[in-house]
Amino acid sequence: MKAKRAKLFPKERRILEQVGENIKLARLRRKLTMEQVSKRANIGRSTLWHVEKGSEHISIGIFLQVLSVLGLVNDLKNIAKDDILGRKLQDANLTIRKRGPKRSK
């Protein structure tokens, strides 16, 4: 049985393409060839090409390897770090319990 592939919306596809373009520009700014980066990341040159194109079938582990070679691995740590909406939703669901008065000793 074939595994189902997730279908991306056009907006999500554009985001992936932009991430790929950013990775490509980072590689070019460092004056590294595709061959050098793919060797250091232990991936094929065609896989790196797919990363730079923002292909949806590339795993996040491959992105991590490429970002590591470029010295940008810490950028991946910032994903969803400042989850403003999530924090607001969490705060809205917090209930404050009423406490009785303190007992005197």
Rosetta constraint file for C-alpha pairs under 8 A:
AtomPair CA 8 CA 12 HARMONIC 5.90 0.50
AtomPair CA 8 CA 13 HARMONIC 6.03 0.50
AtomPair CA 9 CA 13 HARMONIC 6.22 0.50
AtomPair CA 10 CA 14 HARMONIC 6.18 0.50
AtomPair CA 11 CA 15 HARMONIC 6.42 0.50
AtomPair CA 12 CA 16 HARMONIC 6.38 0.50
AtomPair CA 13 CA 17 HARMONIC 6.21 0.50
AtomPair CA 13 CA 54 HARMONIC 7.71 0.50
AtomPair CA 13 CA 56 HARMONIC 7.63 0.50
AtomPair CA 14 CA 18 HARMONIC 6.11 0.50
AtomPair CA 15 CA 19 HARMONIC 6.26 0.50
AtomPair CA 16 CA 20 HARMONIC 6.22 0.50
AtomPair CA 16 CA 54 HARMONIC 4.72 0.50
AtomPair CA 16 CA 55 HARMONIC 7.12 0.50
AtomPair CA 16 CA 56 HARMONIC 7.26 0.50
AtomPair CA 17 CA 21 HARMONIC 6.14 0.50
AtomPair CA 17 CA 52 HARMONIC 7.57 0.50
AtomPair CA 17 CA 53 HARMONIC 5.75 0.50
AtomPair CA 17 CA 54 HARMONIC 4.15 0.50
AtomPair CA 17 CA 55 HARMONIC 7.30 0.50
AtomPair CA 18 CA 22 HARMONIC 6.10 0.50
AtomPair CA 18 CA 54 HARMONIC 7.14 0.50
AtomPair CA 19 CA 23 HARMONIC 6.27 0.50
AtomPair CA 19 CA 52 HARMONIC 7.71 0.50
AtomPair CA 19 CA 54 HARMONIC 6.52 0.50
AtomPair CA 20 CA 24 HARMONIC 6.23 0.50
AtomPair CA 20 CA 51 HARMONIC 5.60 0.50
AtomPair CA 20 CA 52 HARMONIC 3.93 0.50
AtomPair CA 20 CA 53 HARMONIC 5.23 0.50
AtomPair CA 20 CA 54 HARMONIC 4.50 0.50
AtomPair CA 21 CA 25 HARMONIC 6.15 0.50
AtomPair CA 21 CA 52 HARMONIC 5.64 0.50
AtomPair CA 21 CA 53 HARMONIC 6.70 0.50
AtomPair CA 21 CA 54 HARMONIC 7.44 0.50
AtomPair CA 22 CA 26 HARMONIC 6.14 0.50
AtomPair CA 22 CA 52 HARMONIC 7.91 0.50
AtomPair CA 23 CA 27 HARMONIC 6.25 0.50
AtomPair CA 23 CA 51 HARMONIC 7.96 0.50
AtomPair CA 23 CA 52 HARMONIC 6.18 0.50
AtomPair CA 23 CA 67 HARMONIC 7.56 0.50
AtomPair CA 24 CA 28 HARMONIC 6.23 0.50
AtomPair CA 24 CA 52 HARMONIC 5.44 0.50
AtomPair CA 25 CA 29 HARMONIC 6.04 0.50
AtomPair CA 26 CA 30 HARMONIC 6.37 0.50
AtomPair CA 26 CA 70 HARMONIC 7.18 0.50
AtomPair CA 27 CA 31 HARMONIC 6.35 0.50
AtomPair CA 27 CA 32 HARMONIC 5.57 0.50
AtomPair CA 27 CA 33 HARMONIC 7.42 0.50
AtomPair CA 27 CA 37 HARMONIC 7.87 0.50
AtomPair CA 27 CA 70 HARMONIC 6.70 0.50
AtomPair CA 28 CA 32 HARMONIC 5.97 0.50
AtomPair CA 28 CA 33 HARMONIC 7.50 0.50
AtomPair CA 30 CA 70 HARMONIC 7.92 0.50
AtomPair CA 32 CA 36 HARMONIC 6.20 0.50
AtomPair CA 32 CA 37 HARMONIC 6.66 0.50
AtomPair CA 33 CA 37 HARMONIC 6.42 0.50
AtomPair CA 34 CA 38 HARMONIC 5.94 0.50
AtomPair CA 34 CA 45 HARMONIC 6.39 0.50
AtomPair CA 34 CA 48 HARMONIC 7.06 0.50
AtomPair CA 34 CA 49 HARMONIC 7.87 0.50
AtomPair CA 35 CA 39 HARMONIC 6.08 0.50
AtomPair CA 35 CA 45 HARMONIC 6.17 0.50
AtomPair CA 36 CA 40 HARMONIC 6.21 0.50
AtomPair CA 37 CA 41 HARMONIC 5.97 0.50
AtomPair CA 37 CA 48 HARMONIC 7.93 0.50
AtomPair CA 37 CA 66 HARMONIC 7.06 0.50
AtomPair CA 37 CA 69 HARMONIC 6.64 0.50
AtomPair CA 37 CA 70 HARMONIC 7.90 0.50
AtomPair CA 38 CA 42 HARMONIC 5.90 0.50
AtomPair CA 38 CA 43 HARMONIC 5.09 0.50
AtomPair CA 38 CA 44 HARMONIC 5.73 0.50
AtomPair CA 38 CA 45 HARMONIC 5.41 0.50
AtomPair CA 38 CA 47 HARMONIC 7.94 0.50
AtomPair CA 38 CA 48 HARMONIC 6.14 0.50
AtomPair CA 38 CA 66 HARMONIC 7.65 0.50
AtomPair CA 39 CA 43 HARMONIC 6.31 0.50
AtomPair CA 39 CA 44 HARMONIC 7.33 0.50
AtomPair CA 39 CA 45 HARMONIC 7.96 0.50
AtomPair CA 40 CA 69 HARMONIC 6.43 0.50
AtomPair CA 41 CA 65 HARMONIC 5.29 0.50
AtomPair CA 41 CA 66 HARMONIC 5.58 0.50
AtomPair CA 41 CA 68 HARMONIC 7.80 0.50
AtomPair CA 41 CA 69 HARMONIC 6.17 0.50
AtomPair CA 42 CA 65 HARMONIC 7.98 0.50
AtomPair CA 43 CA 47 HARMONIC 6.40 0.50
AtomPair CA 43 CA 48 HARMONIC 7.11 0.50
AtomPair CA 43 CA 62 HARMONIC 7.82 0.50
AtomPair CA 44 CA 48 HARMONIC 6.55 0.50
AtomPair CA 45 CA 49 HARMONIC 6.28 0.50
AtomPair CA 46 CA 50 HARMONIC 6.32 0.50
AtomPair CA 47 CA 51 HARMONIC 6.27 0.50
AtomPair CA 47 CA 58 HARMONIC 7.77 0.50
AtomPair CA 48 CA 52 HARMONIC 6.20 0.50
AtomPair CA 48 CA 66 HARMONIC 7.88 0.50
AtomPair CA 49 CA 53 HARMONIC 6.22 0.50
AtomPair CA 50 CA 54 HARMONIC 6.14 0.50
AtomPair CA 50 CA 55 HARMONIC 5.30 0.50
AtomPair CA 50 CA 58 HARMONIC 7.23 0.50
AtomPair CA 51 CA 55 HARMONIC 6.10 0.50
AtomPair CA 51 CA 58 HARMONIC 6.67 0.50
AtomPair CA 51 CA 62 HARMONIC 8.00 0.50
AtomPair CA 51 CA 63 HARMONIC 6.93 0.50
AtomPair CA 58 CA 62 HARMONIC 6.68 0.50
AtomPair CA 58 CA 63 HARMONIC 7.59 0.50
AtomPair CA 59 CA 63 HARMONIC 6.78 0.50
AtomPair CA 60 CA 64 HARMONIC 6.14 0.50
AtomPair CA 61 CA 65 HARMONIC 6.28 0.50
AtomPair CA 62 CA 66 HARMONIC 6.32 0.50
AtomPair CA 63 CA 67 HARMONIC 6.08 0.50
AtomPair CA 64 CA 68 HARMONIC 6.01 0.50
AtomPair CA 64 CA 73 HARMONIC 6.40 0.50
AtomPair CA 64 CA 76 HARMONIC 7.46 0.50
AtomPair CA 65 CA 69 HARMONIC 6.41 0.50
AtomPair CA 66 CA 70 HARMONIC 6.40 0.50
AtomPair CA 67 CA 71 HARMONIC 6.09 0.50
AtomPair CA 67 CA 72 HARMONIC 4.86 0.50
AtomPair CA 67 CA 73 HARMONIC 4.91 0.50
AtomPair CA 68 CA 72 HARMONIC 5.74 0.50
AtomPair CA 68 CA 73 HARMONIC 4.66 0.50
AtomPair CA 72 CA 76 HARMONIC 7.63 0.50
AtomPair CA 73 CA 77 HARMONIC 7.41 0.50
AtomPair CA 74 CA 78 HARMONIC 7.10 0.50
AtomPair CA 75 CA 79 HARMONIC 7.49 0.50
AtomPair CA 77 CA 81 HARMONIC 7.41 0.50
AtomPair CA 78 CA 82 HARMONIC 7.90 0.50
AtomPair CA 83 CA 87 HARMONIC 6.17 0.50
AtomPair CA 84 CA 88 HARMONIC 6.26 0.50
AtomPair CA 85 CA 89 HARMONIC 6.21 0.50
AtomPair CA 86 CA 90 HARMONIC 6.08 0.50
AtomPair CA 87 CA 91 HARMONIC 6.04 0.50
AtomPair CA 88 CA 92 HARMONIC 6.09 0.50
AtomPair CA 89 CA 93 HARMONIC 6.46 0.50
AtomPair CA 90 CA 94 HARMONIC 6.57 0.50
